[in-house]
């Protein structure tokens, strides 16, 4: 059982008070925004187009419709990355967003202006079981807008343990050790560092996954950054751009990095044609689904800092289910039932069956299964050693929307590290001004 230790330790706070609330899968029992009981309603549940999200979305709908035969749920899909972000913003602004949708928590949620676009779920019975940390990243001063779907996860370097064992390598704790390992892997004819710019969002991990290392060097960095007193062009944050540029300049990436997709990168990692993949550990679900006999070969380590003493692993809270304000009446009642069901005993069973755990749950209503991928054990060691920290998007509302484009440029050698960092500082400034953050 990893859930409670992880979230409390990464936040550096005491044990969160959690109210165990009896939950009925068939009763919203909360804010009661919908009229009727949802009977006869047909609603749409939209997820991103990753294989794991599609599979779990279908499974949730099947289980929900079995328990609620008078409600019909259709599965919708959207693209990932910036295209998906823009699509959701547009549909929310035009009032035609699907009735329930899966999306990020943290700063990307704040960019949706939830107080004016989403249904407040604060009164729902399942909210009493949420961790304090998750509640924070789906809330504003005016409401609570999301229900967790899946587990927390890390942003780090997933690696092939069989390749490491064959080449006699040890897990690196400093950046110089990482480069040394990568050069030995390259000499063996294996792609050292997998990059998949065909899915542009995957290019961000060198920057986003390095944030725990930034905090290790400067604990108040997020607060100063939000107050416009720290920049990515300055140390320690600029190190992440420097590292990504170094990997490109030394030819340590797979040859098809410009067009390869996330699914293709995970195939390379699983089959050992690529050895190391800076990635979210939640993608272990795709390996579990496509290469179940290879899951045991996949481990994870933190993106190394220049100094080993600064190396820590960055943690993300899970994505969440949201309901747009454009969903009203009997459809809203049905949507609230679906969200409640996802956090019920039956909904947790769907998550355990369809979403390979990549960390702890954010609700006490769900517990991890007895068997989890070995990767979870690697992540747990960082937790036990208190060498983890939350991602920046959970400590600051500011995240530039164009980071993935900028990191593609840096990772492809189109822009230097310093130029990329400067572009991102400009991107962040625009976002902060749009959000009305003081000091920008």
C-alpha positions in Angstrom: 0.0 0.0 0.0 1.9 3.0 -1.3 -0.8 5.7 -1.4 -0.7 7.4 2.0 3.1 7.4 2.5 3.8 8.9 -0.9 1.6 11.9 -1.0 2.4 12.9 2.6 6.1 12.6 2.1 6.3 14.5 -1.1 4.4 17.4 0.3 6.4 17.4 3.5 3.3 17.6 5.6 1.8 15.3 8.2 -0.8 12.7 7.5 -3.8 14.2 5.8 -7.1 13.8 7.5 -9.2 11.6 5.4 -12.9 11.0 6.0 -14.1 7.6 5.0 -17.4 8.2 3.5 -19.8 5.4 2.5 -20.2 5.6 -1.2 -23.1 4.4 -3.2 -22.3 3.7 -6.9 -25.8 4.7 -7.8 -26.1 8.0 -6.0 -24.3 11.3 -6.7 -25.2 12.4 -3.1 -23.3 15.6 -3.6 -23.9 19.1 -4.9 -27.0 17.9 -6.7 -26.7 20.2 -9.6 -28.6 17.9 -11.9 -32.3 17.4 -12.1 -33.8 14.0 -12.2 -31.9 10.8 -11.6 -30.3 10.5 -15.0 -32.6 7.8 -16.2 -33.1 7.9 -20.0 -30.1 10.2 -20.5 -27.4 9.6 -23.1 -24.1 11.3 -22.3 -20.6 11.3 -23.8 -17.4 10.6 -21.9 -14.2 11.9 -23.7 -10.7 10.7 -23.1 -7.4 11.3 -24.9 -6.5 8.9 -27.7 -3.8 6.9 -25.9 -4.4 3.1 -25.9 -4.5 3.0 -22.1 -7.1 5.8 -21.9 -9.3 4.3 -24.6 -9.2 0.8 -23.0 -10.0 2.1 -19.5 -12.7 4.5 -20.8 -14.4 1.6 -22.5 -14.2 -0.6 -19.4 -15.6 2.2 -17.2 -18.5 2.7 -19.5 -19.3 -1.1 -19.7 -19.3 -1.4 -15.9 -21.3 1.8 -15.4 -24.0 0.9 -17.9 -24.3 -2.6 -16.2 -24.9 -0.9 -12.9 -27.1 1.9 -14.4 -29.0 0.3 -17.3 -31.2 3.3 -17.9 -28.2 5.6 -18.8 -26.3 5.4 -22.0 -22.7 6.6 -22.3 -20.8 7.1 -25.5 -17.0 7.2 -25.7 -15.4 10.3 -27.3 -11.7 10.9 -28.1 -9.5 13.8 -28.4 -5.8 14.3 -29.4 -3.1 14.6 -26.7 -0.7 17.5 -26.2 -1.3 21.1 -27.3 -3.9 20.1 -29.9 -6.0 18.4 -27.2 -5.5 21.4 -24.8 -6.7 23.8 -27.5 -9.7 21.6 -28.5 -10.9 21.4 -24.9 -10.5 25.2 -24.4 -12.4 25.9 -27.6 -15.2 23.5 -26.8 -15.6 24.8 -23.3 -15.8 28.4 -24.6 -18.4 27.5 -27.2 -20.5 25.5 -24.7 -20.4 22.2 -26.6 -17.9 20.2 -24.5 -18.8 16.5 -23.9 -20.6 15.7 -20.7 -17.6 14.1 -18.8 -14.0 14.5 -19.9 -10.6 13.3 -18.7 -7.9 16.0 -18.4 -4.9 17.1 -16.4 -5.0 18.4 -12.9 -2.8 21.3 -11.7 -1.8 24.3 -13.8 -3.5 23.0 -17.1 -6.8 22.8 -15.2 -6.4 26.4 -14.0 -5.9 27.5 -17.6 -9.4 26.2 -18.3 -10.8 28.9 -15.9 -12.8 26.2 -14.0 -14.8 28.7 -11.9 -16.6 29.8 -15.1 -16.5 26.6 -17.2 -16.8 23.5 -15.0 -19.3 22.1 -12.5 -18.3 22.4 -8.8 -18.3 18.9 -7.4 -17.4 20.0 -3.8 -20.6 18.5 -2.3 -20.2 15.1 -3.8 -19.8 12.3 -1.2 -16.6 10.8 -2.7 -14.7 14.1 -2.2 -14.3 13.2 1.5 -11.9 10.3 0.5 -9.5 12.4 -1.5 -6.0 13.1 -0.4 -5.3 16.7 0.6 -2.7 17.0 -2.1 -5.0 15.9 -4.9 -7.8 18.1 -3.6 -5.5 21.1 -3.9 -4.6 20.5 -7.5 -8.3 20.2 -8.7 -9.6 23.2 -6.7 -9.8 26.9 -6.6 -11.0 29.2 -3.8 -14.5 28.8 -5.2 -14.8 25.1 -5.9 -13.6 21.5 -6.4 -13.8 20.4 -10.0 -12.1 17.0 -10.5 -12.3 13.4 -9.5 -9.1 11.3 -9.7 -8.7 8.7 -12.5 -5.7 6.4 -12.1 -2.7 6.7 -9.7 -0.1 9.3 -9.1 3.0 8.8 -11.2 6.6 9.9 -11.7 8.4 11.8 -14.4 11.8 10.2 -14.8 13.9 7.9 -16.9 12.3 4.6 -17.6 15.0 2.1 -18.6 15.5 -1.5 -19.8 17.0 -3.4 -16.9 18.0 -6.3 -19.2 20.1 -4.0 -21.3 21.7 -2.5 -18.2 22.5 -6.0 -16.9 23.9 -7.1 -20.2 26.3 -4.1 -20.4 27.1 -4.2 -16.7 25.7 -0.7 -16.0 24.6 0.8 -12.7 21.8 3.3 -12.2 23.3 6.7 -12.6 22.9 9.3 -9.9 24.7 12.2 -11.6 24.4 13.7 -15.1 28.0 12.7 -15.9 27.2 9.1 -15.0 24.1 9.2 -17.2 26.2 10.4 -20.2 28.8 7.8 -19.5 26.2 5.0 -19.5 24.6 6.4 -22.6 27.9 6.4 -24.5 28.5 2.7 -23.5 25.0 1.8 -24.7 25.6 3.6 -28.0 28.8 1.6 -28.5 26.8 -1.6 -28.1 24.6 -0.6 -31.0 21.5 0.3 -28.9 19.8 3.7 -28.9 20.8 5.2 -25.6 18.1 7.8 -25.2 14.7 7.4 -26.7 13.0 10.6 -28.0 9.6 10.6 -29.7 8.9 14.1 -31.2 6.1 12.6 -33.3 4.1 13.1 -30.1 5.5 16.6 -29.2 4.3 16.4 -25.5 6.9 13.7 -24.9 9.7 16.2 -25.6 9.1 18.0 -22.3 10.4 15.4 -19.8 14.0 16.6 -19.6 12.6 19.9 -18.3 9.5 18.9 -16.4 11.0 15.8 -14.9 14.1 17.7 -13.7 12.1 20.0 -11.4 12.7 18.0 -8.3 16.4 18.6 -8.9 15.7 22.3 -9.1 13.9 22.2 -5.7 16.7 20.2 -4.2 19.1 23.1 -5.0 16.7 25.9 -4.3 13.6 25.0 -2.1 11.8 28.3 -2.7 12.2 28.3 -6.5 8.6 27.7 -7.3 7.4 30.6 -5.1 10.0 32.9 -6.5 9.2 31.8 -10.0 5.5 32.5 -9.5 6.4 36.0 -8.2 8.5 36.6 -11.4 11.8 36.5 -9.5 13.3 33.3 -11.1 13.8 32.4 -14.7 14.6 29.3 -16.8 17.5 31.2 -18.3 19.3 31.1 -14.9 20.7 28.2 -12.8 19.5 25.8 -11.6 16.5 25.6 -14.0 18.6 26.2 -17.1 20.4 22.9 -16.5 17.4 20.9 -17.9 17.7 22.7 -21.3 21.5 22.3 -21.2 21.1 18.5 -20.6 18.6 18.0 -23.4 20.8 19.9 -25.9 23.8 17.8 -24.8 22.0 14.6 -25.5 21.3 15.8 -29.1 24.8 17.2 -29.7 26.4 13.9 -28.7 24.2 11.8 -31.0 22.7 9.8 -28.1 19.1 9.6 -29.5 17.3 7.1 -31.7 17.7 8.0 -35.4 14.0 8.4 -36.0 13.5 10.7 -32.9 11.8 13.5 -35.1 8.9 11.3 -36.2 8.7 8.4 -33.7 5.6 8.3 -31.5 5.2 7.6 -27.8 3.9 4.1 -28.6 6.9 3.4 -30.8 9.3 4.7 -28.1 7.7 2.4 -25.5 8.1 -0.5 -28.0 11.8 0.3 -28.4 12.1 0.4 -24.6 10.2 -2.9 -24.1 12.2 -4.8 -26.8 15.5 -3.3 -25.7 16.3 -1.6 -29.0 16.3 1.6 -26.9 17.6 1.6 -23.4 16.5 4.8 -21.6 13.3 6.9 -22.1 12.7 10.1 -20.2 9.0 9.6 -19.7 6.0 9.6 -17.3 5.8 6.3 -15.4 2.0 6.2 -16.2 3.0 4.9 -19.7 3.9 1.6 -18.1 0.3 0.8 -18.8 0.9 0.8 -22.5 3.8 -1.7 -22.1 1.6 -3.7 -19.8 -1.0 -3.9 -22.5 1.2 -4.4 -25.6 4.2 -6.3 -24.1 3.0 -7.9 -20.8 6.0 -10.3 -20.7 8.4 -7.3 -20.8 7.0 -5.3 -17.9 9.5 -7.1 -15.5 12.4 -5.6 -17.5 11.4 -2.0 -17.1 12.7 0.1 -14.2 12.9 3.8 -13.5 15.4 6.3 -12.1 15.3 10.0 -11.5 16.6 12.3 -14.2 20.1 12.9 -12.8 21.3 16.3 -11.6 24.8 17.6 -12.1 25.6 16.7 -8.5 24.4 13.3 -7.3 23.3 14.8 -3.9 20.7 17.0 -5.8 19.1 14.1 -7.7 15.5 13.6 -6.8 12.4 12.2 -8.6 9.5 14.4 -9.7 6.0 13.2 -8.9 2.6 14.1 -10.6 -0.9 13.9 -9.2 -3.3 11.8 -11.4 -5.5 13.2 -14.1 -9.1 13.9 -13.3 -12.7 13.6 -14.6 -14.5 16.9 -15.1 -18.1 18.0 -16.0 -18.6 21.2 -18.1 -21.2 23.7 -17.0 -22.9 23.2 -20.4 -24.1 19.8 -19.1 -27.3 20.5 -17.2 -30.6 18.9 -16.1 -31.0 15.1 -16.4 -27.7 14.8 -18.3 -25.9 16.5 -15.4 -27.4 14.0 -13.0 -26.2 11.1 -15.2 -22.7 12.7 -15.5 -22.4 13.1 -11.7 -23.4 9.4 -11.4 -20.6 8.4 -13.8 -18.0 10.4 -11.9 -19.2 9.0 -8.6 -19.1 5.5 -10.0 -15.5 5.9 -11.1 -14.6 6.5 -7.5 -16.7 3.7 -6.1 -15.5 0.2 -5.2 -16.6 -1.0 -8.7 -14.9 2.0 -10.4 -11.7 1.3 -8.5 -11.9 -2.3 -9.7 -12.0 -1.0 -13.3 -9.0 1.2 -12.6 -7.0 -1.7 -11.1 -7.9 -4.0 -14.0 -7.3 -1.5 -16.8 -4.8 1.1 -15.6 -1.5 -0.4 -14.7 -0.5 1.4 -11.4 2.3 3.8 -11.8 2.3 5.1 -8.2 -0.2 5.5 -5.3 -3.9 6.4 -5.5 -5.2 9.8 -4.5 -8.3 8.5 -2.8 -8.7 6.2 0.1 -11.6 4.5 -1.8 -9.0 2.8 -4.1 -6.2 0.4 -3.0 -3.4 -1.0 -5.2 -3.6 -4.6 -6.2 -1.3 -7.1 -4.6 0.9 -7.3 -7.7 2.3 -4.2 -9.3 5.0 -3.7 -11.9 8.6 -3.7 -10.6 8.9 -0.1 -11.7 6.7 0.8 -8.7 9.3 -0.7 -6.4 12.0 1.6 -7.9 9.8 4.6 -7.4 8.9 3.6 -3.9 12.6 3.6 -2.9 12.9 7.3 -3.8 9.8 7.8 -1.6 11.3 5.9 1.2 14.5 7.8 0.9 12.6 11.1 0.8 14.1 12.0 -2.5 10.9 13.0 -4.3 9.2 16.4 -4.9 6.0 17.4 -6.7 6.1 18.7 -10.3 6.1 22.4 -10.7 2.6 22.5 -12.0 1.4 21.6 -8.6 3.3 24.4 -6.9 2.7 27.1 -9.3 -0.3 28.0 -11.7 2.1 29.1 -14.4 3.1 26.7 -17.2 3.8 28.0 -20.7 1.6 26.4 -23.3 4.4 26.2 -25.9 7.0 24.3 -23.9 6.6 21.1 -26.0 7.3 23.1 -29.2 10.4 24.7 -27.6 11.8 21.4 -26.2 11.4 19.9 -29.7 13.5 22.7 -31.0 16.2 22.3 -28.4 16.1 18.5 -28.6 16.4 18.6 -32.4 19.3 21.0 -32.4 17.2 23.8 -34.0 17.6 26.1 -31.0 20.4 26.2 -28.4 19.7 25.5 -24.8 20.0 29.2 -23.9 17.7 30.3 -26.7 15.1 27.6 -25.7 15.2 28.8 -22.1 14.7 32.4 -23.2 11.8 31.4 -25.4 10.2 29.6 -22.5 10.6 32.5 -20.2 8.7 34.6 -22.8 6.0 31.9 -23.1 5.6 31.8 -19.3 5.3 35.6 -19.1 2.4 35.6 -21.5 0.7 32.8 -19.6 1.2 34.6 -16.2 -0.3 37.8 -17.6 -3.3 36.0 -19.1 -3.9 34.4 -15.6 -3.5 37.8 -13.9 -0.7 36.7 -11.7 0.7 39.7 -9.6 4.2 40.9 -10.5 4.0 40.1 -14.3 
